[in-house]
Amino acid sequence: MTAPVDDLAETVAPLARVRAMAPSLPPSDRRAAEVIAEWGDDMLARSITEVAQAANVAESTVIRACKRLGFTGFQRSEEHTSELQSHHD
């Protein structure tokens, strides 16, 4: 049986997924997710350190939040937000 996060990760556009799942995350992960959602396609120009500082969390929290959002890590979240932008151009 596939985990609910996996189902959502495969069927929902990346930024929509981040926005939809953020409220269910623990507070520190939620702050990281909110920064990712707010920055959207600007994520490609940002480092994990910048995201962590903006969310007032550790870099490890950003990675954990990305994984909870269905990405394999921070770099994959950047790639997926970039893919979303390219589909809207």
Secondary structure, DSSP 8 states (H G I E B T S, - for coil): ---HHHHHHHHS-HHHHHHHHGGGS-HHHHHHHHHHHHHGGGGGG--HHHHHHHHTS-HHHHHHHHHHTT-SSHHHHHHHHHHHHHHH-
